[in-house]
């Protein structure tokens, strides 16, 4: 009975150790934005990537904006549709790229006026990155970059999106 259980556990572990792309991944990213990252793989080519977190803490929380400035870190939700592919025919290193949108909420201070208003912003974003799957296939490290272009309320306000982090592939 013990040998059978150990064999079954070994088979389950070996199966789980392979990088699987029809599953979820959950992790943490540090950068712009910083927060919890969830990824759903649809097949060996596509994925949906979602980040909930903060925005403005790394690049700068005191930036010119419209006729005033941001003076704080805000909340952000970012969603991207991605394509991913092995780099150099390796299952360990993947390249990914895609497009999506971002919603931010920060305090906006008008020029010369102390009170602020909560500014809700919406825009599009582009993203690209590299992901390295550690030998067990479940944990990955990533580095990504892109840009965010606001559509409203300040069209053509650009901000870089640069981050890195860890993901556990379930």
ROTORNU-660272 format. One record per residue (C-alpha): residue in three letters; x, z, y. Coordinates in Angstrom, 3 decimals. Layout:
N
+---------+----------+----------+----------+
: residuo :        X :        Z :        Y :
+---------+----------+----------+----------+
:     ALA :        X :        Z :        Y :
...
+---------+----------+----------+----------+
***
This chain:
170
+---------+----------+----------+----------+
: residuo :        X :        Z :        Y :
+---------+----------+----------+----------+
:     UNK :    0.000 :    0.000 :    0.000 :
:     UNK :    2.815 :    0.845 :    2.419 :
:     UNK :    4.627 :   -2.463 :    1.801 :
:     UNK :    1.430 :   -4.398 :    2.445 :
:     UNK :    0.823 :   -2.525 :    5.703 :
:     UNK :    4.394 :   -3.044 :    6.852 :
:     UNK :    4.211 :   -6.737 :    5.962 :
:     UNK :    0.951 :   -7.116 :    7.901 :
:     UNK :    2.427 :   -5.308 :   10.912 :
:     UNK :    5.513 :   -7.530 :   10.723 :
:     UNK :    3.372 :  -10.680 :   10.690 :
:     UNK :    1.297 :   -9.416 :   13.639 :
:     UNK :    4.449 :   -8.524 :   15.594 :
:     UNK :    6.046 :  -11.923 :   14.892 :
:     UNK :    2.869 :  -13.730 :   15.975 :
:     UNK :    2.631 :  -11.663 :   19.170 :
:     UNK :    6.327 :  -12.267 :   19.913 :
:     UNK :    5.819 :  -15.992 :   20.419 :
:     UNK :    5.037 :  -17.107 :   23.982 :
:     UNK :    1.327 :  -17.858 :   23.958 :
:     UNK :   -0.368 :  -19.781 :   26.739 :
:     UNK :   -4.041 :  -19.487 :   25.786 :
:     UNK :   -4.106 :  -15.850 :   26.854 :
:     UNK :   -4.017 :  -13.598 :   29.870 :
:     UNK :   -1.016 :  -12.154 :   31.641 :
:     UNK :   -1.059 :   -9.192 :   33.999 :
:     UNK :    1.740 :   -8.035 :   36.242 :
:     UNK :    3.009 :   -7.011 :   39.621 :
:     UNK :    4.573 :   -9.118 :   42.348 :
:     UNK :    6.664 :   -7.973 :   45.292 :
:     UNK :    6.830 :  -10.166 :   48.383 :
:     UNK :    4.197 :  -12.052 :   50.327 :
:     UNK :    1.691 :  -11.087 :   49.042 :
:     UNK :    2.572 :   -7.891 :   47.156 :
:     UNK :    0.114 :   -6.724 :   44.531 :
:     UNK :   -1.420 :   -7.007 :   41.101 :
:     UNK :   -1.188 :  -10.445 :   39.534 :
:     UNK :   -3.486 :  -11.783 :   36.789 :
:     UNK :   -2.968 :  -15.142 :   35.131 :
:     UNK :   -5.274 :  -16.950 :   32.679 :
:     UNK :   -3.664 :  -19.721 :   30.647 :
:     UNK :   -6.081 :  -22.476 :   29.640 :
:     UNK :   -3.723 :  -24.521 :   27.498 :
:     UNK :   -0.062 :  -25.493 :   27.414 :
:     UNK :   -0.370 :  -27.145 :   30.834 :
:     UNK :   -2.773 :  -25.270 :   33.168 :
:     UNK :   -3.376 :  -21.750 :   34.392 :
:     UNK :   -5.396 :  -19.872 :   37.004 :
:     UNK :   -3.387 :  -17.307 :   38.967 :
:     UNK :   -5.007 :  -14.475 :   40.960 :
:     UNK :   -3.297 :  -11.859 :   43.147 :
:     UNK :   -4.914 :   -8.826 :   44.838 :
:     UNK :   -2.722 :   -6.919 :   47.225 :
:     UNK :   -1.200 :   -6.576 :   50.659 :
:     UNK :    0.083 :   -9.161 :   53.085 :
:     UNK :    2.513 :   -8.906 :   55.979 :
:     UNK :    4.710 :   -6.066 :   54.753 :
:     UNK :    7.815 :   -8.010 :   53.764 :
:     UNK :    8.061 :  -10.902 :   56.220 :
:     UNK :    6.830 :   -8.829 :   59.138 :
:     UNK :    3.894 :   -6.730 :   60.140 :
:     UNK :    4.416 :   -7.354 :   63.852 :
:     UNK :    3.856 :  -11.090 :   64.388 :
:     UNK :    2.448 :  -13.224 :   67.182 :
:     UNK :   -1.032 :  -14.415 :   66.313 :
:     UNK :   -3.509 :  -16.300 :   68.503 :
:     UNK :   -3.402 :  -14.647 :   71.967 :
:     UNK :   -2.149 :  -11.359 :   70.565 :
:     UNK :   -0.374 :  -10.051 :   67.511 :
:     UNK :   -0.638 :   -8.459 :   64.118 :
:     UNK :    0.838 :   -4.956 :   64.014 :
:     UNK :    0.132 :   -3.887 :   60.472 :
:     UNK :   -0.008 :   -4.781 :   56.816 :
:     UNK :   -3.323 :   -6.271 :   55.665 :
:     UNK :   -5.202 :   -6.976 :   52.481 :
:     UNK :   -4.993 :  -10.304 :   50.690 :
:     UNK :   -6.591 :  -12.160 :   47.793 :
:     UNK :   -4.824 :  -15.290 :   46.603 :
:     UNK :   -5.967 :  -17.790 :   43.940 :
:     UNK :   -4.015 :  -20.795 :   42.638 :
:     UNK :   -4.663 :  -23.502 :   40.070 :
:     UNK :   -1.338 :  -24.160 :   38.362 :
:     UNK :    0.426 :  -26.662 :   36.173 :
:     UNK :    3.305 :  -25.315 :   34.106 :
:     UNK :    5.877 :  -26.937 :   31.906 :
:     UNK :    8.954 :  -25.845 :   29.940 :
:     UNK :   12.186 :  -26.438 :   31.808 :
:     UNK :   14.944 :  -28.214 :   29.839 :
:     UNK :   12.694 :  -28.195 :   26.720 :
:     UNK :   13.042 :  -24.418 :   26.537 :
:     UNK :   10.170 :  -22.085 :   25.676 :
:     UNK :   12.012 :  -19.327 :   27.546 :
:     UNK :   12.022 :  -20.917 :   31.031 :
:     UNK :    8.988 :  -22.498 :   32.677 :
:     UNK :    8.464 :  -24.273 :   35.959 :
:     UNK :    5.035 :  -24.024 :   37.603 :
:     UNK :    3.395 :  -25.394 :   40.733 :
:     UNK :   -0.075 :  -25.605 :   42.183 :
:     UNK :   -2.458 :  -25.178 :   45.068 :
:     UNK :   -5.150 :  -22.744 :   46.071 :
:     UNK :   -6.434 :  -20.497 :   48.784 :
:     UNK :   -5.885 :  -17.148 :   50.380 :
:     UNK :   -8.127 :  -14.668 :   52.204 :
:     UNK :   -6.479 :  -12.053 :   54.431 :
:     UNK :   -7.798 :   -9.154 :   56.467 :
:     UNK :   -5.570 :   -7.539 :   59.101 :
:     UNK :   -5.870 :   -5.751 :   62.420 :
:     UNK :   -5.554 :   -8.204 :   65.300 :
:     UNK :   -4.506 :   -6.776 :   68.682 :
:     UNK :   -5.430 :   -8.883 :   71.741 :
:     UNK :   -2.744 :   -9.258 :   74.425 :
:     UNK :   -2.645 :   -6.263 :   76.706 :
:     UNK :   -5.598 :   -4.561 :   75.002 :
:     UNK :   -5.090 :   -1.451 :   72.902 :
:     UNK :   -8.200 :   -1.647 :   70.671 :
:     UNK :   -8.036 :   -4.041 :   67.785 :
:     UNK :  -10.461 :   -6.097 :   65.763 :
:     UNK :  -10.357 :   -6.668 :   62.039 :
:     UNK :   -9.481 :  -10.312 :   61.598 :
:     UNK :  -10.628 :  -12.066 :   58.432 :
:     UNK :   -8.566 :  -15.196 :   57.814 :
:     UNK :   -8.990 :  -18.030 :   55.318 :
:     UNK :   -6.516 :  -20.743 :   54.453 :
:     UNK :   -4.946 :  -22.967 :   51.856 :
:     UNK :   -1.674 :  -22.418 :   50.051 :
:     UNK :    0.874 :  -24.204 :   47.906 :
:     UNK :    2.952 :  -22.409 :   45.305 :
:     UNK :    5.847 :  -23.192 :   42.988 :
:     UNK :    8.030 :  -21.026 :   40.825 :
:     UNK :   10.142 :  -20.305 :   37.786 :
:     UNK :    9.221 :  -17.938 :   34.978 :
:     UNK :   11.618 :  -16.582 :   32.364 :
:     UNK :   10.123 :  -15.203 :   29.144 :
:     UNK :   12.236 :  -12.420 :   27.666 :
:     UNK :   13.144 :  -12.855 :   23.973 :
:     UNK :   10.110 :  -10.899 :   22.733 :
:     UNK :    7.862 :  -13.521 :   24.422 :
:     UNK :    5.507 :  -10.937 :   25.934 :
:     UNK :    7.318 :   -9.931 :   29.102 :
:     UNK :    8.276 :  -12.453 :   31.753 :
:     UNK :   10.124 :  -12.349 :   35.060 :
:     UNK :    9.197 :  -14.784 :   37.811 :
:     UNK :   10.319 :  -15.967 :   41.234 :
:     UNK :    8.035 :  -18.106 :   43.355 :
:     UNK :    7.664 :  -19.526 :   46.826 :
:     UNK :    5.244 :  -21.526 :   48.868 :
:     UNK :    3.376 :  -21.667 :   52.123 :
:     UNK :    0.065 :  -20.515 :   53.546 :
:     UNK :   -1.714 :  -22.498 :   56.262 :
:     UNK :   -4.630 :  -20.805 :   57.929 :
:     UNK :   -7.810 :  -22.796 :   58.449 :
:     UNK :   -9.816 :  -20.164 :   60.307 :
:     UNK :   -9.802 :  -18.439 :   62.742 :
:     UNK :   -6.370 :  -19.831 :   63.779 :
:     UNK :   -5.923 :  -23.360 :   62.395 :
:     UNK :   -2.344 :  -24.337 :   61.538 :
:     UNK :   -0.968 :  -20.783 :   61.549 :
:     UNK :    1.786 :  -21.043 :   58.915 :
:     UNK :    3.316 :  -18.248 :   56.892 :
:     UNK :    5.735 :  -18.370 :   53.961 :
:     UNK :    4.711 :  -16.948 :   50.586 :
:     UNK :    7.764 :  -15.704 :   48.696 :
:     UNK :    7.623 :  -13.228 :   45.841 :
:     UNK :    9.003 :  -12.180 :   42.494 :
:     UNK :    7.833 :   -9.883 :   39.757 :
:     UNK :    7.030 :   -9.050 :   36.164 :
:     UNK :    4.141 :  -10.101 :   33.936 :
:     UNK :    3.040 :   -8.834 :   30.544 :
:     UNK :    1.589 :  -11.701 :   28.500 :
:     UNK :   -1.295 :  -10.419 :   26.387 :
+---------+----------+----------+----------+
***
